[in-house]
Amino acid sequence: MASTAVGTGSVAVKWTLRALVVGYLVMLVVWPTAYVVKHTFADGFTGLQEALSDPDVVHALTLTVQVAVASVIITTVFGVGMSILLVRYNFIGKRALSALIDLPLAVSPVVVGLALVLVYNGRFGWFGPWLEDNGIQVVFARPGMVMATCFVILPLVIREVVPVLEELGDDQEQAARSLGANAWQTFWRVTLPGIKWAVVYGVVLSLARALGEFGAIKVVAGNVGGETQVATVLVQQKYQNFEQQTAYSVAFLLVFAAVLCLVVVALLRPKEGQER
């Protein structure tokens, strides 16, 4: 009787926890997303057509994609390099560097944007006046937007690649070097194939995060319509100006792009038994 009671209680607890988790996800993710989708297509595809016929919307979407792609490429290159540095080498300050990598997860993006303005502003920044004298504008231009986005997405690739590198070990890399392979050949033929799916997931997460960045870019970009206004800031502006249909449409496009990235990776990733 006691064992039956324990088994019944365990099943009840399991289903209760499942219900709580599903309810949490519905309230936090499904319901708001469904609300955006519902209002986007309230009049069919009219809202999307009107939004995409607006030059400011088209420019904002184009600029968002350009900044996101550039940021992801930069973060991927340096993220893989930093991951190898943290896992394969020992040096003074290694723990401090690892802690600094997680700093973007703890600092508000608005603070990051303000810091970039203070450092790179052309009038009173530390480096801004010298850069602008040499024809390089960082703040209120694309370089600053890319820098802000790179800071925000910095940990995503690294935290995906580091555990995989640690699990793989360096036996195969040492074997390749013993057979005469140089550092580049070892990385390209041994290390990269082993971490490719970690890199892919890091890239996808970084892209989704970059497309949805708001706080840091809003401070750095200057929010000039048709010039430095990205899609997330455009959504806020349109909504506050009572152009809700356009705001919903642009928000839906951003959500659709992020979900599409995750779906594509899930479909392309081989099953566990086929990874090697």
N, C-alpha and C positions, 0 to 999 in steps of 0.2 A: 504493500500500500504506500509505503514511504517513497519507494522508487518511482511509482506511478505519479505521485504528487509532485516530485521533483521534476520529472519529465514534462508534465503538464505545465508547471510553472516556467520551465525553460522555454517552452514553445510560446507561451504567452508573452514572456519578456522579449523573445526574439521578434515576434510580430509587432509588439509595441514599439520597439526600437526602430524597426523598418518603417512603421507608420510615421514616427517622429521625423526620421531622416527624409522620407518622401515629402512630408508636409513642409519641412524646412526648405527643401529645394523648390517646391512649388511656389511657396510664398516669396522666396528670394530671387529665383531665376525664371521659372516657367510663367508665372502670372505677369510680371512686368514685361517680359518679352512678348507674350501673347497679346498684351494690351497694345504694345507698339504695332504689332502686325495687324491687329484688328483695325486700328485707326488709320494705318497706312493704306489698307485696301477697302476702306469704308465706301469709297466711290469707285471701286475697281482699280484700274491702273492709271486713273486720271491724276492722282496725287504724284505718283512717280514720274509721269510724263511732264507734268508742270514743273516739278523740281529739277528734272534733268534738262529742261529748256531754259533754266535760269543760269546765266553766265557765272554768277557768283558761286552757285552750287557746284557747277562743273569744275571751276577753278579750285574750289576748296577740296573737292574730292581728289582731283589730280595732284594737288600739292600734298595732301595727306598721304597718298600712295607713294609719291616721290620721297618724302621725308622718311616714311616708314621703311621703305626698301633700302635706302641709303643707310639708315641707322642699323637695320638688321644685318646688312653686309659687314659693316664696321664691327658691330658687336660680335658677330660670328667669328671673324678672323681673330680678333683679340681675345674673345672668350675661349676658343680652343687653345690658343697659345698660353693663356693664363692657367687653364686647366692642366695642361701638360706641365707647366712650371710648378704648380702646387703639388701635383701628384708624383712627378718623377724626380724632383730636385729638393734638396734641403738647403736652406739659406737663412740668414738672420732676418727676422721680421716676417717669417712665413705665416705665423698665426695672425699677426696684425694685418697682413694683406688679405688673408681669408676673411677676417672680420670686416674689413673695409668693403669687400665685395658685396656683403649683405647690407651695407648702409642704405642703398636705395629702397630697401624694403621697410626701413624704419623712419626715413626722413620724408616729410610731405613733399610732393612734387612742386607745390607752390614755393616752398623754401628753396628748392633747387633752382627754379626759375629766377627767383630774386637774387640768389647768389651769383648766377651767371650774369645778370644785369649789373650787379655791383663790380664784377671783375672785368667784364668786356664792354661796358658802356663806353661809347665814343667820347663822352664829355668828361666823365670823372672816374671811369674804371681804371683798374690797375694796368691792363694791357690794351684796352679799347682805343685810347688816343693814338698809340703807336701803330696799331693795326690799321686804323682808318686812314692814318697818314700814308700808309703803304697800299691803300686801295682795298683793304679787307674789312668788310662790315660784318660783325658777328651778331650783335643784338639787333632785334627787329629785322632779321634777315634769315635766310635758310640755314647758314652755318650754325647759328644759335639754336634753331629749332632742332637740327640734327643732334647737336651736343646734348640738349635737354632730353631728347628721346633716348639717346644712347645711355645716358645716366640712369634713366628709369628702367630700361630693359637689361642693364648690365648683368644682373645675377642669373638670368633665366637660362642662358646657354651654359654657363659655367656649372650651375647646380644640377644640370642634366648630364653633363659630360664627366664631371669629377667622379661620381660613384661608379660609372662604367669603367673608367680608367683604373680605378682601384681594384675592381673585381677582375679585370683582365690580367693585371700584373704586367711585368716587363720581360717575361721569359722569351716570348716570341721576338720582341724588339732586340734583345741581347743576341739571340740566335741570328737575326738578320745582320746585325753589325759584325758578328764574328765571321759571317760569310762574305764580308766585304761591302755591304750596303752602306751608303752614306746617310746622313741625318735626314735629308729630303726623301730618299728612296724608302727609308725605314718608316717615315711618317706616312707617305703616300700609299705604300703597299701593305703595311702591317697595322699601324696605329689607326689610320682613318677608317679602313673597313670594319674594324672592331667597334668604333664609336659612332658609326654613321647614323644609326637610328636615334642615338642620344642627341646628336647634332641636329637631325631633322626635327625632333620634338622641341628642342630648344629654339630653333629657328621659327617654328610655327607659333609657339607660345610668345616669342618676342614680337613676331609680326602682328599677332592678335592684340597684344598689349600696346604696341606702337600705334596701331590704327585707332585705338581708343584713348590715347593720351590726351589729357585736358589741362590739368593745372599748370605744369611747367611750361608747356607751349603757349598757353594763354598769356603768361607773364613775359615770355621772351619774344613772342612773335609780333606783338603790337596790335593784332587783331584788325588789320586794315583789309576791308573787303576787296576781293579781286587781286590782292597782292600777297598778304601774309596771314590770311585767315584759313585755318584748317577746318575740317568737317565737324569735329566735336564742338568747337567754339561757335561754328555756324548754327548748329542745332540749338544751342542756348540762345543765340541772338534771335533766330527765327521764332522760337517759342515765346520769348519775352516780347516780341513785336506782334504777337497774336497771329503769326503765320504757322499755326500748329500743323497743318497738313504737310507743309514742306519740312518742318522739323521732324515729324514722324517718318517721313519718307527717307530722309538722310540717315536718321538713326537706324531705320530698318536696313539700309544698305551696309552700314558699318557692322551691324549684328550678323547679317547674312555673310559678309566677307569673313568674319571671325569663325563662324560655324562651318563655313565651307572649307576653310583651312584644316580644321580638326577632322572633318569627315574625310577629306582627301588623304590625310596621313593615316587615318584608321583603315582606309581601304587599301592603301599601298603597302602598309607594313605587313611583312610575311608572318605566318604563324610561328610559334615558338620552335617547333620542330624543323622549320624550313629556314631559320635565320642563318645557319652555317652550311 
